[in-house]
């Protein structure tokens, strides 16, 4: 069994779930739907690539960075 760190955030009306350890994401109308969807997506990912490298993530920090247009 693998442990994958996942970030949840709102994008418009949808909830997005983004795995930090592997390049997998999913979404749902609610956070719970997004959680179920990312779990299914991760299971499919590892079924297709059982030896996939999982990057270890620690001390996750979230910061908002504002970028102006040129």
mmJSON file of the N, C-alpha and C atoms, coordinates in Angstrom:
{"data_MODEL":{"atom_site":{
"group_PDB":["ATOM","ATOM","ATOM","ATOM","ATOM","ATOM","ATOM","ATOM","ATOM","ATOM","ATOM","ATOM","ATOM","ATOM","ATOM","ATOM","ATOM","ATOM","ATOM","ATOM","ATOM","ATOM","ATOM","ATOM","ATOM","ATOM","ATOM","ATOM","ATOM","ATOM","ATOM","ATOM","ATOM","ATOM","ATOM","ATOM","ATOM","ATOM","ATOM","ATOM","ATOM","ATOM","ATOM","ATOM","ATOM","ATOM","ATOM","ATOM","ATOM","ATOM","ATOM","ATOM","ATOM","ATOM","ATOM","ATOM","ATOM","ATOM","ATOM","ATOM","ATOM","ATOM","ATOM","ATOM","ATOM","ATOM","ATOM","ATOM","ATOM","ATOM","ATOM","ATOM","ATOM","ATOM","ATOM","ATOM","ATOM","ATOM","ATOM","ATOM","ATOM","ATOM","ATOM","ATOM","ATOM","ATOM","ATOM","ATOM","ATOM","ATOM","ATOM","ATOM","ATOM","ATOM","ATOM","ATOM","ATOM","ATOM","ATOM","ATOM","ATOM","ATOM","ATOM","ATOM","ATOM","ATOM","ATOM","ATOM","ATOM","ATOM","ATOM","ATOM","ATOM","ATOM","ATOM","ATOM","ATOM","ATOM","ATOM","ATOM","ATOM","ATOM","ATOM","ATOM","ATOM","ATOM","ATOM","ATOM","ATOM","ATOM","ATOM","ATOM","ATOM","ATOM","ATOM","ATOM","ATOM","ATOM","ATOM","ATOM","ATOM","ATOM","ATOM","ATOM","ATOM","ATOM","ATOM","ATOM","ATOM","ATOM","ATOM","ATOM","ATOM","ATOM","ATOM","ATOM","ATOM","ATOM","ATOM","ATOM","ATOM","ATOM","ATOM","ATOM","ATOM","ATOM","ATOM","ATOM","ATOM","ATOM","ATOM","ATOM","ATOM","ATOM","ATOM","ATOM","ATOM","ATOM","ATOM","ATOM","ATOM","ATOM","ATOM","ATOM","ATOM","ATOM","ATOM","ATOM","ATOM","ATOM","ATOM","ATOM","ATOM","ATOM","ATOM","ATOM","ATOM","ATOM","ATOM","ATOM","ATOM","ATOM","ATOM","ATOM","ATOM","ATOM","ATOM","ATOM","ATOM","ATOM"],
"id":[1,2,3,4,5,6,7,8,9,10,11,12,13,14,15,16,17,18,19,20,21,22,23,24,25,26,27,28,29,30,31,32,33,34,35,36,37,38,39,40,41,42,43,44,45,46,47,48,49,50,51,52,53,54,55,56,57,58,59,60,61,62,63,64,65,66,67,68,69,70,71,72,73,74,75,76,77,78,79,80,81,82,83,84,85,86,87,88,89,90,91,92,93,94,95,96,97,98,99,100,101,102,103,104,105,106,107,108,109,110,111,112,113,114,115,116,117,118,119,120,121,122,123,124,125,126,127,128,129,130,131,132,133,134,135,136,137,138,139,140,141,142,143,144,145,146,147,148,149,150,151,152,153,154,155,156,157,158,159,160,161,162,163,164,165,166,167,168,169,170,171,172,173,174,175,176,177,178,179,180,181,182,183,184,185,186,187,188,189,190,191,192,193,194,195,196,197,198,199,200,201,202,203,204,205,206,207,208,209,210],
"type_symbol":["N","C","C","N","C","C","N","C","C","N","C","C","N","C","C","N","C","C","N","C","C","N","C","C","N","C","C","N","C","C","N","C","C","N","C","C","N","C","C","N","C","C","N","C","C","N","C","C","N","C","C","N","C","C","N","C","C","N","C","C","N","C","C","N","C","C","N","C","C","N","C","C","N","C","C","N","C","C","N","C","C","N","C","C","N","C","C","N","C","C","N","C","C","N","C","C","N","C","C","N","C","C","N","C","C","N","C","C","N","C","C","N","C","C","N","C","C","N","C","C","N","C","C","N","C","C","N","C","C","N","C","C","N","C","C","N","C","C","N","C","C","N","C","C","N","C","C","N","C","C","N","C","C","N","C","C","N","C","C","N","C","C","N","C","C","N","C","C","N","C","C","N","C","C","N","C","C","N","C","C","N","C","C","N","C","C","N","C","C","N","C","C","N","C","C","N","C","C","N","C","C","N","C","C","N","C","C","N","C","C"],
"label_atom_id":["N","CA","C","N","CA","C","N","CA","C","N","CA","C","N","CA","C","N","CA","C","N","CA","C","N","CA","C","N","CA","C","N","CA","C","N","CA","C","N","CA","C","N","CA","C","N","CA","C","N","CA","C","N","CA","C","N","CA","C","N","CA","C","N","CA","C","N","CA","C","N","CA","C","N","CA","C","N","CA","C","N","CA","C","N","CA","C","N","CA","C","N","CA","C","N","CA","C","N","CA","C","N","CA","C","N","CA","C","N","CA","C","N","CA","C","N","CA","C","N","CA","C","N","CA","C","N","CA","C","N","CA","C","N","CA","C","N","CA","C","N","CA","C","N","CA","C","N","CA","C","N","CA","C","N","CA","C","N","CA","C","N","CA","C","N","CA","C","N","CA","C","N","CA","C","N","CA","C","N","CA","C","N","CA","C","N","CA","C","N","CA","C","N","CA","C","N","CA","C","N","CA","C","N","CA","C","N","CA","C","N","CA","C","N","CA","C","N","CA","C","N","CA","C","N","CA","C","N","CA","C","N","CA","C","N","CA","C","N","CA","C","N","CA","C"],
"label_alt_id":[null,null,null,null,null,null,null,null,null,null,null,null,null,null,null,null,null,null,null,null,null,null,null,null,null,null,null,null,null,null,null,null,null,null,null,null,null,null,null,null,null,null,null,null,null,null,null,null,null,null,null,null,null,null,null,null,null,null,null,null,null,null,null,null,null,null,null,null,null,null,null,null,null,null,null,null,null,null,null,null,null,null,null,null,null,null,null,null,null,null,null,null,null,null,null,null,null,null,null,null,null,null,null,null,null,null,null,null,null,null,null,null,null,null,null,null,null,null,null,null,null,null,null,null,null,null,null,null,null,null,null,null,null,null,null,null,null,null,null,null,null,null,null,null,null,null,null,null,null,null,null,null,null,null,null,null,null,null,null,null,null,null,null,null,null,null,null,null,null,null,null,null,null,null,null,null,null,null,null,null,null,null,null,null,null,null,null,null,null,null,null,null,null,null,null,null,null,null,null,null,null,null,null,null,null,null,null,null,null,null],
"label_comp_id":["UNK","UNK","UNK","UNK","UNK","UNK","UNK","UNK","UNK","UNK","UNK","UNK","UNK","UNK","UNK","UNK","UNK","UNK","UNK","UNK","UNK","UNK","UNK","UNK","UNK","UNK","UNK","UNK","UNK","UNK","UNK","UNK","UNK","UNK","UNK","UNK","UNK","UNK","UNK","UNK","UNK","UNK","UNK","UNK","UNK","UNK","UNK","UNK","UNK","UNK","UNK","UNK","UNK","UNK","UNK","UNK","UNK","UNK","UNK","UNK","UNK","UNK","UNK","UNK","UNK","UNK","UNK","UNK","UNK","UNK","UNK","UNK","UNK","UNK","UNK","UNK","UNK","UNK","UNK","UNK","UNK","UNK","UNK","UNK","UNK","UNK","UNK","UNK","UNK","UNK","UNK","UNK","UNK","UNK","UNK","UNK","UNK","UNK","UNK","UNK","UNK","UNK","UNK","UNK","UNK","UNK","UNK","UNK","UNK","UNK","UNK","UNK","UNK","UNK","UNK","UNK","UNK","UNK","UNK","UNK","UNK","UNK","UNK","UNK","UNK","UNK","UNK","UNK","UNK","UNK","UNK","UNK","UNK","UNK","UNK","UNK","UNK","UNK","UNK","UNK","UNK","UNK","UNK","UNK","UNK","UNK","UNK","UNK","UNK","UNK","UNK","UNK","UNK","UNK","UNK","UNK","UNK","UNK","UNK","UNK","UNK","UNK","UNK","UNK","UNK","UNK","UNK","UNK","UNK","UNK","UNK","UNK","UNK","UNK","UNK","UNK","UNK","UNK","UNK","UNK","UNK","UNK","UNK","UNK","UNK","UNK","UNK","UNK","UNK","UNK","UNK","UNK","UNK","UNK","UNK","UNK","UNK","UNK","UNK","UNK","UNK","UNK","UNK","UNK","UNK","UNK","UNK","UNK","UNK","UNK"],
"label_asym_id":["A","A","A","A","A","A","A","A","A","A","A","A","A","A","A","A","A","A","A","A","A","A","A","A","A","A","A","A","A","A","A","A","A","A","A","A","A","A","A","A","A","A","A","A","A","A","A","A","A","A","A","A","A","A","A","A","A","A","A","A","A","A","A","A","A","A","A","A","A","A","A","A","A","A","A","A","A","A","A","A","A","A","A","A","A","A","A","A","A","A","A","A","A","A","A","A","A","A","A","A","A","A","A","A","A","A","A","A","A","A","A","A","A","A","A","A","A","A","A","A","A","A","A","A","A","A","A","A","A","A","A","A","A","A","A","A","A","A","A","A","A","A","A","A","A","A","A","A","A","A","A","A","A","A","A","A","A","A","A","A","A","A","A","A","A","A","A","A","A","A","A","A","A","A","A","A","A","A","A","A","A","A","A","A","A","A","A","A","A","A","A","A","A","A","A","A","A","A","A","A","A","A","A","A","A","A","A","A","A","A"],
"label_entity_id":["1","1","1","1","1","1","1","1","1","1","1","1","1","1","1","1","1","1","1","1","1","1","1","1","1","1","1","1","1","1","1","1","1","1","1","1","1","1","1","1","1","1","1","1","1","1","1","1","1","1","1","1","1","1","1","1","1","1","1","1","1","1","1","1","1","1","1","1","1","1","1","1","1","1","1","1","1","1","1","1","1","1","1","1","1","1","1","1","1","1","1","1","1","1","1","1","1","1","1","1","1","1","1","1","1","1","1","1","1","1","1","1","1","1","1","1","1","1","1","1","1","1","1","1","1","1","1","1","1","1","1","1","1","1","1","1","1","1","1","1","1","1","1","1","1","1","1","1","1","1","1","1","1","1","1","1","1","1","1","1","1","1","1","1","1","1","1","1","1","1","1","1","1","1","1","1","1","1","1","1","1","1","1","1","1","1","1","1","1","1","1","1","1","1","1","1","1","1","1","1","1","1","1","1","1","1","1","1","1","1"],
"label_seq_id":[1,1,1,2,2,2,3,3,3,4,4,4,5,5,5,6,6,6,7,7,7,8,8,8,9,9,9,10,10,10,11,11,11,12,12,12,13,13,13,14,14,14,15,15,15,16,16,16,17,17,17,18,18,18,19,19,19,20,20,20,21,21,21,22,22,22,23,23,23,24,24,24,25,25,25,26,26,26,27,27,27,28,28,28,29,29,29,30,30,30,31,31,31,32,32,32,33,33,33,34,34,34,35,35,35,36,36,36,37,37,37,38,38,38,39,39,39,40,40,40,41,41,41,42,42,42,43,43,43,44,44,44,45,45,45,46,46,46,47,47,47,48,48,48,49,49,49,50,50,50,51,51,51,52,52,52,53,53,53,54,54,54,55,55,55,56,56,56,57,57,57,58,58,58,59,59,59,60,60,60,61,61,61,62,62,62,63,63,63,64,64,64,65,65,65,66,66,66,67,67,67,68,68,68,69,69,69,70,70,70],
"pdbx_PDB_ins_code":[null,null,null,null,null,null,null,null,null,null,null,null,null,null,null,null,null,null,null,null,null,null,null,null,null,null,null,null,null,null,null,null,null,null,null,null,null,null,null,null,null,null,null,null,null,null,null,null,null,null,null,null,null,null,null,null,null,null,null,null,null,null,null,null,null,null,null,null,null,null,null,null,null,null,null,null,null,null,null,null,null,null,null,null,null,null,null,null,null,null,null,null,null,null,null,null,null,null,null,null,null,null,null,null,null,null,null,null,null,null,null,null,null,null,null,null,null,null,null,null,null,null,null,null,null,null,null,null,null,null,null,null,null,null,null,null,null,null,null,null,null,null,null,null,null,null,null,null,null,null,null,null,null,null,null,null,null,null,null,null,null,null,null,null,null,null,null,null,null,null,null,null,null,null,null,null,null,null,null,null,null,null,null,null,null,null,null,null,null,null,null,null,null,null,null,null,null,null,null,null,null,null,null,null,null,null,null,null,null,null],
"Cartn_x":[0.841,0.0,0.886,0.519,1.276,0.513,1.247,0.642,0.997,-0.016,0.173,-0.39,0.383,-0.07,-0.898,-2.06,-2.971,-3.384,-3.387,-3.849,-5.222,-6.155,-7.49,-7.664,-8.226,-8.496,-9.676,-10.279,-11.418,-10.919,-11.535,-11.283,-12.651,-13.112,-14.486,-15.437,-16.361,-17.323,-16.855,-15.752,-15.265,-14.186,-14.054,-12.94,-11.904,-10.656,-9.556,-8.728,-8.326,-7.437,-6.155,-5.023,-3.732,-2.777,-2.318,-1.33,0.017,0.732,2.04,3.169,2.975,4.041,4.18,3.086,3.072,2.221,2.356,1.643,0.241,-0.661,-2.038,-2.946,-4.038,-5.028,-6.414,-7.419,-8.806,-9.659,-10.977,-11.851,-13.226,-14.045,-15.422,-16.218,-17.525,-18.385,-18.255,-17.86,-17.636,-16.236,-15.752,-14.43,-14.434,-15.531,-15.625,-15.601,-16.297,-16.25,-14.835,-14.152,-12.768,-11.863,-12.091,-11.294,-11.495,-12.737,-13.015,-12.41,-12.507,-11.994,-10.471,-9.771,-8.304,-7.862,-8.585,-8.234,-8.355,-9.445,-9.624,-8.548,-8.251,-7.229,-5.861,-5.543,-4.262,-4.195,-5.292,-5.317,-5.092,-5.733,-5.533,-4.097,-3.551,-2.176,-1.204,-1.347,-0.422,-0.707,-1.936,-2.219,-1.458,-1.402,-0.711,0.802,1.244,2.683,3.021,2.981,3.169,4.527,5.532,6.866,7.144,6.094,6.269,6.964,7.833,8.549,7.6,7.617,6.818,7.777,7.662,8.515,8.034,8.952,8.592,8.454,7.345,7.055,6.931,7.567,7.467,7.346,6.784,6.68,6.083,4.884,4.196,3.729,4.004,3.529,2.807,1.745,0.986,1.106,1.393,1.55,0.888,0.23,-0.363,0.64,0.934,1.86,1.083,1.053,0.345,1.322,0.878,1.712,0.957,1.569,0.933,1.199,0.341,0.559,1.515,2.224,3.228,2.586],
"Cartn_y":[-1.178,0.0,1.241,2.201,3.453,4.572,5.535,6.738,7.893,8.553,9.647,10.926,11.986,13.295,13.942,14.479,15.079,16.465,17.422,18.779,18.94,19.539,19.819,21.329,21.794,23.222,23.429,24.607,24.946,25.567,25.161,25.772,26.006,27.244,27.52,26.846,26.057,25.352,23.95,23.51,22.141,22.114,20.953,20.669,19.876,20.284,19.591,18.887,17.66,16.892,16.637,17.081,16.948,16.173,15.027,14.247,14.953,14.978,15.624,14.653,13.376,12.387,11.844,11.886,11.415,12.387,12.349,13.292,12.775,12.856,12.401,13.445,13.776,14.679,14.238,14.748,14.462,15.569,15.449,16.51,15.955,16.787,16.424,17.666,17.518,18.645,19.007,18.034,18.263,17.764,18.155,17.684,16.166,15.609,14.16,13.448,13.997,13.413,13.477,14.588,14.726,13.716,13.483,12.504,11.105,10.742,9.419,9.296,10.371,10.347,10.229,10.947,10.859,9.489,8.913,7.575,6.571,6.654,5.755,5.998,7.269,7.6,7.07,7.176,6.668,5.149,4.483,3.022,2.586,3.259,2.941,3.232,4.343,4.717,3.626,3.154,2.144,0.756,0.495,-0.76,-0.8,0.363,0.451,0.547,1.133,1.334,0.929,-0.381,-0.826,-0.461,-0.252,0.093,1.591,2.384,3.829,4.418,5.378,6.046,6.977,6.898,7.77,8.71,9.98,10.988,11.217,11.182,11.436,12.939,13.343,14.754,14.968,16.022,16.345,17.852,18.261,19.683,20.506,20.162,20.874,22.228,23.262,24.607,25.149,25.859,26.464,27.972,28.618,30.065,30.618,31.747,32.423,33.441,33.373,34.303,35.068,36.372,37.195,37.592,37.402,37.709,38.703,39.842,40.853,40.592,41.135,41.009,42.096,41.826,42.766,43.752],
"Cartn_z":[0.0,0.0,0.0,-0.826,-0.921,-0.218,0.267,0.828,-0.089,-0.604,-1.554,-0.948,-0.998,-0.526,-1.631,-1.273,-2.253,-1.771,-2.686,-2.416,-3.058,-2.331,-2.851,-2.942,-4.053,-4.195,-5.131,-5.024,-5.869,-7.167,-8.262,-9.568,-10.188,-10.149,-10.566,-9.595,-10.118,-9.268,-8.897,-9.458,-9.229,-8.149,-7.519,-6.62,-7.402,-7.324,-7.991,-6.926,-7.228,-6.359,-7.143,-6.63,-7.305,-6.412,-6.894,-6.148,-6.223,-5.119,-5.09,-5.386,-5.117,-5.254,-6.672,-7.442,-8.829,-9.641,-10.955,-11.819,-12.136,-11.15,-11.297,-10.659,-11.346,-10.774,-11.207,-10.519,-10.862,-10.272,-10.417,-9.92,-9.598,-8.966,-8.655,-8.316,-8.238,-7.879,-6.406,-5.586,-4.161,-3.813,-2.632,-2.198,-2.052,-1.547,-1.379,-2.732,-3.736,-5.083,-5.639,-5.406,-5.875,-5.176,-3.877,-3.131,-3.69,-3.96,-4.53,-5.928,-6.715,-8.085,-8.112,-7.218,-7.214,-6.732,-5.781,-5.311,-6.457,-7.219,-8.364,-9.42,-9.698,-10.69,-10.266,-8.987,-8.488,-8.567,-8.246,-8.355,-9.801,-10.748,-12.168,-12.596,-12.123,-12.449,-12.011,-10.779,-10.27,-10.835,-11.28,-11.987,-13.308,-13.999,-15.289,-15.122,-14.03,-13.8,-12.369,-12.067,-10.678,-10.086,-10.918,-10.422,-10.52,-10.693,-10.842,-9.62,-9.892,-8.807,-8.064,-6.755,-5.907,-5.194,-5.486,-4.867,-3.44,-2.496,-1.1,-0.882,-0.317,-0.072,1.43,1.927,3.35,3.513,4.609,4.949,3.81,3.403,2.327,2.839,2.078,2.393,1.171,1.405,0.313,0.442,-0.671,-0.677,-1.928,-1.797,-2.94,-3.461,-4.745,-5.379,-6.442,-6.34,-7.32,-8.427,-9.664,-10.817,-11.687,-11.964,-12.801,-14.266,-15.108,-16.547,-17.001,-18.068,-18.568,-19.493],
"occupancy":[1.0,1.0,1.0,1.0,1.0,1.0,1.0,1.0,1.0,1.0,1.0,1.0,1.0,1.0,1.0,1.0,1.0,1.0,1.0,1.0,1.0,1.0,1.0,1.0,1.0,1.0,1.0,1.0,1.0,1.0,1.0,1.0,1.0,1.0,1.0,1.0,1.0,1.0,1.0,1.0,1.0,1.0,1.0,1.0,1.0,1.0,1.0,1.0,1.0,1.0,1.0,1.0,1.0,1.0,1.0,1.0,1.0,1.0,1.0,1.0,1.0,1.0,1.0,1.0,1.0,1.0,1.0,1.0,1.0,1.0,1.0,1.0,1.0,1.0,1.0,1.0,1.0,1.0,1.0,1.0,1.0,1.0,1.0,1.0,1.0,1.0,1.0,1.0,1.0,1.0,1.0,1.0,1.0,1.0,1.0,1.0,1.0,1.0,1.0,1.0,1.0,1.0,1.0,1.0,1.0,1.0,1.0,1.0,1.0,1.0,1.0,1.0,1.0,1.0,1.0,1.0,1.0,1.0,1.0,1.0,1.0,1.0,1.0,1.0,1.0,1.0,1.0,1.0,1.0,1.0,1.0,1.0,1.0,1.0,1.0,1.0,1.0,1.0,1.0,1.0,1.0,1.0,1.0,1.0,1.0,1.0,1.0,1.0,1.0,1.0,1.0,1.0,1.0,1.0,1.0,1.0,1.0,1.0,1.0,1.0,1.0,1.0,1.0,1.0,1.0,1.0,1.0,1.0,1.0,1.0,1.0,1.0,1.0,1.0,1.0,1.0,1.0,1.0,1.0,1.0,1.0,1.0,1.0,1.0,1.0,1.0,1.0,1.0,1.0,1.0,1.0,1.0,1.0,1.0,1.0,1.0,1.0,1.0,1.0,1.0,1.0,1.0,1.0,1.0,1.0,1.0,1.0,1.0,1.0,1.0],
"B_iso_or_equiv":[0.0,0.0,0.0,0.0,0.0,0.0,0.0,0.0,0.0,0.0,0.0,0.0,0.0,0.0,0.0,0.0,0.0,0.0,0.0,0.0,0.0,0.0,0.0,0.0,0.0,0.0,0.0,0.0,0.0,0.0,0.0,0.0,0.0,0.0,0.0,0.0,0.0,0.0,0.0,0.0,0.0,0.0,0.0,0.0,0.0,0.0,0.0,0.0,0.0,0.0,0.0,0.0,0.0,0.0,0.0,0.0,0.0,0.0,0.0,0.0,0.0,0.0,0.0,0.0,0.0,0.0,0.0,0.0,0.0,0.0,0.0,0.0,0.0,0.0,0.0,0.0,0.0,0.0,0.0,0.0,0.0,0.0,0.0,0.0,0.0,0.0,0.0,0.0,0.0,0.0,0.0,0.0,0.0,0.0,0.0,0.0,0.0,0.0,0.0,0.0,0.0,0.0,0.0,0.0,0.0,0.0,0.0,0.0,0.0,0.0,0.0,0.0,0.0,0.0,0.0,0.0,0.0,0.0,0.0,0.0,0.0,0.0,0.0,0.0,0.0,0.0,0.0,0.0,0.0,0.0,0.0,0.0,0.0,0.0,0.0,0.0,0.0,0.0,0.0,0.0,0.0,0.0,0.0,0.0,0.0,0.0,0.0,0.0,0.0,0.0,0.0,0.0,0.0,0.0,0.0,0.0,0.0,0.0,0.0,0.0,0.0,0.0,0.0,0.0,0.0,0.0,0.0,0.0,0.0,0.0,0.0,0.0,0.0,0.0,0.0,0.0,0.0,0.0,0.0,0.0,0.0,0.0,0.0,0.0,0.0,0.0,0.0,0.0,0.0,0.0,0.0,0.0,0.0,0.0,0.0,0.0,0.0,0.0,0.0,0.0,0.0,0.0,0.0,0.0,0.0,0.0,0.0,0.0,0.0,0.0],
"pdbx_formal_charge":[null,null,null,null,null,null,null,null,null,null,null,null,null,null,null,null,null,null,null,null,null,null,null,null,null,null,null,null,null,null,null,null,null,null,null,null,null,null,null,null,null,null,null,null,null,null,null,null,null,null,null,null,null,null,null,null,null,null,null,null,null,null,null,null,null,null,null,null,null,null,null,null,null,null,null,null,null,null,null,null,null,null,null,null,null,null,null,null,null,null,null,null,null,null,null,null,null,null,null,null,null,null,null,null,null,null,null,null,null,null,null,null,null,null,null,null,null,null,null,null,null,null,null,null,null,null,null,null,null,null,null,null,null,null,null,null,null,null,null,null,null,null,null,null,null,null,null,null,null,null,null,null,null,null,null,null,null,null,null,null,null,null,null,null,null,null,null,null,null,null,null,null,null,null,null,null,null,null,null,null,null,null,null,null,null,null,null,null,null,null,null,null,null,null,null,null,null,null,null,null,null,null,null,null,null,null,null,null,null,null],
"auth_seq_id":[1,1,1,2,2,2,3,3,3,4,4,4,5,5,5,6,6,6,7,7,7,8,8,8,9,9,9,10,10,10,11,11,11,12,12,12,13,13,13,14,14,14,15,15,15,16,16,16,17,17,17,18,18,18,19,19,19,20,20,20,21,21,21,22,22,22,23,23,23,24,24,24,25,25,25,26,26,26,27,27,27,28,28,28,29,29,29,30,30,30,31,31,31,32,32,32,33,33,33,34,34,34,35,35,35,36,36,36,37,37,37,38,38,38,39,39,39,40,40,40,41,41,41,42,42,42,43,43,43,44,44,44,45,45,45,46,46,46,47,47,47,48,48,48,49,49,49,50,50,50,51,51,51,52,52,52,53,53,53,54,54,54,55,55,55,56,56,56,57,57,57,58,58,58,59,59,59,60,60,60,61,61,61,62,62,62,63,63,63,64,64,64,65,65,65,66,66,66,67,67,67,68,68,68,69,69,69,70,70,70],
"auth_comp_id":["UNK","UNK","UNK","UNK","UNK","UNK","UNK","UNK","UNK","UNK","UNK","UNK","UNK","UNK","UNK","UNK","UNK","UNK","UNK","UNK","UNK","UNK","UNK","UNK","UNK","UNK","UNK","UNK","UNK","UNK","UNK","UNK","UNK","UNK","UNK","UNK","UNK","UNK","UNK","UNK","UNK","UNK","UNK","UNK","UNK","UNK","UNK","UNK","UNK","UNK","UNK","UNK","UNK","UNK","UNK","UNK","UNK","UNK","UNK","UNK","UNK","UNK","UNK","UNK","UNK","UNK","UNK","UNK","UNK","UNK","UNK","UNK","UNK","UNK","UNK","UNK","UNK","UNK","UNK","UNK","UNK","UNK","UNK","UNK","UNK","UNK","UNK","UNK","UNK","UNK","UNK","UNK","UNK","UNK","UNK","UNK","UNK","UNK","UNK","UNK","UNK","UNK","UNK","UNK","UNK","UNK","UNK","UNK","UNK","UNK","UNK","UNK","UNK","UNK","UNK","UNK","UNK","UNK","UNK","UNK","UNK","UNK","UNK","UNK","UNK","UNK","UNK","UNK","UNK","UNK","UNK","UNK","UNK","UNK","UNK","UNK","UNK","UNK","UNK","UNK","UNK","UNK","UNK","UNK","UNK","UNK","UNK","UNK","UNK","UNK","UNK","UNK","UNK","UNK","UNK","UNK","UNK","UNK","UNK","UNK","UNK","UNK","UNK","UNK","UNK","UNK","UNK","UNK","UNK","UNK","UNK","UNK","UNK","UNK","UNK","UNK","UNK","UNK","UNK","UNK","UNK","UNK","UNK","UNK","UNK","UNK","UNK","UNK","UNK","UNK","UNK","UNK","UNK","UNK","UNK","UNK","UNK","UNK","UNK","UNK","UNK","UNK","UNK","UNK","UNK","UNK","UNK","UNK","UNK","UNK"],
"auth_asym_id":["A","A","A","A","A","A","A","A","A","A","A","A","A","A","A","A","A","A","A","A","A","A","A","A","A","A","A","A","A","A","A","A","A","A","A","A","A","A","A","A","A","A","A","A","A","A","A","A","A","A","A","A","A","A","A","A","A","A","A","A","A","A","A","A","A","A","A","A","A","A","A","A","A","A","A","A","A","A","A","A","A","A","A","A","A","A","A","A","A","A","A","A","A","A","A","A","A","A","A","A","A","A","A","A","A","A","A","A","A","A","A","A","A","A","A","A","A","A","A","A","A","A","A","A","A","A","A","A","A","A","A","A","A","A","A","A","A","A","A","A","A","A","A","A","A","A","A","A","A","A","A","A","A","A","A","A","A","A","A","A","A","A","A","A","A","A","A","A","A","A","A","A","A","A","A","A","A","A","A","A","A","A","A","A","A","A","A","A","A","A","A","A","A","A","A","A","A","A","A","A","A","A","A","A","A","A","A","A","A","A"],
"auth_atom_id":["N","CA","C","N","CA","C","N","CA","C","N","CA","C","N","CA","C","N","CA","C","N","CA","C","N","CA","C","N","CA","C","N","CA","C","N","CA","C","N","CA","C","N","CA","C","N","CA","C","N","CA","C","N","CA","C","N","CA","C","N","CA","C","N","CA","C","N","CA","C","N","CA","C","N","CA","C","N","CA","C","N","CA","C","N","CA","C","N","CA","C","N","CA","C","N","CA","C","N","CA","C","N","CA","C","N","CA","C","N","CA","C","N","CA","C","N","CA","C","N","CA","C","N","CA","C","N","CA","C","N","CA","C","N","CA","C","N","CA","C","N","CA","C","N","CA","C","N","CA","C","N","CA","C","N","CA","C","N","CA","C","N","CA","C","N","CA","C","N","CA","C","N","CA","C","N","CA","C","N","CA","C","N","CA","C","N","CA","C","N","CA","C","N","CA","C","N","CA","C","N","CA","C","N","CA","C","N","CA","C","N","CA","C","N","CA","C","N","CA","C","N","CA","C","N","CA","C","N","CA","C","N","CA","C","N","CA","C","N","CA","C","N","CA","C"],
"pdbx_PDB_model_num":[1,1,1,1,1,1,1,1,1,1,1,1,1,1,1,1,1,1,1,1,1,1,1,1,1,1,1,1,1,1,1,1,1,1,1,1,1,1,1,1,1,1,1,1,1,1,1,1,1,1,1,1,1,1,1,1,1,1,1,1,1,1,1,1,1,1,1,1,1,1,1,1,1,1,1,1,1,1,1,1,1,1,1,1,1,1,1,1,1,1,1,1,1,1,1,1,1,1,1,1,1,1,1,1,1,1,1,1,1,1,1,1,1,1,1,1,1,1,1,1,1,1,1,1,1,1,1,1,1,1,1,1,1,1,1,1,1,1,1,1,1,1,1,1,1,1,1,1,1,1,1,1,1,1,1,1,1,1,1,1,1,1,1,1,1,1,1,1,1,1,1,1,1,1,1,1,1,1,1,1,1,1,1,1,1,1,1,1,1,1,1,1,1,1,1,1,1,1,1,1,1,1,1,1,1,1,1,1,1,1]
}}}
